[in-house]
Amino acid sequence: MAPMIKKLTKQMLLAQVLSVLTTSICMLVDSLVIGRCLGVGAVAAYGLSSPILLIIGGKAQSSRPGCRLPAANQSEKAR
């Protein structure tokens, strides 16, 4: 089973790295736009809310594969 896990990890590594990189770039751009348009107070509010948004997003990402299996089973039964 270990070789299969290594193979899957290598396949998914690039996608995960790109996902984290994209999220980081989006957060940087958001903070720059907020800072220029709304000021220092808005950047502070965004900085306080960012960890909460990341936790919610992480929970959603981690639950997605688990939700996919029951949905696939339901679609197979419907056929």
Secondary structure, 3 states (H helix, E strand, C coil): CHHHHHHHHHHHHHHHHHHHHHHHHHHHHHHHHHHHHCCHHHHHHHHHHHHHHHHHHHHHHHHHHHHHHHHHHHHHHHC
